[in-house]
């Protein structure tokens, strides 16, 4: 990854209006910052959130609070807990998220 020459800045995610994305159950609240081709998000999943799609996009995801389960399209399931990070590349492993109790994630893609 190459970062373009954007200037130094500090972001207060609480000052960014959230986008609400409904899941099959629950919802996700996205606060998004763009830096050229890079999307940086603070995402909060409600309790019992289940994504409504299989995602093929690559991500770097850090779990700041709570935990979530990531299911791969091949049936594998992985638990991401507070303080852990996962990475997946574009078109590498289709995945979807579920969080029983809710969580907060920092995502770069």
Secondary structure, 3 states (H helix, E strand, C coil): CCCCCCCCCCCCHHHCCCEEEECCECEEEEEEEEECCEEEEEEEECCCEECCCCECCCEEEEEEEEEEEEEECCCCEEEEECCCEEEECCCCCCEEEEECCCEEEEEEC
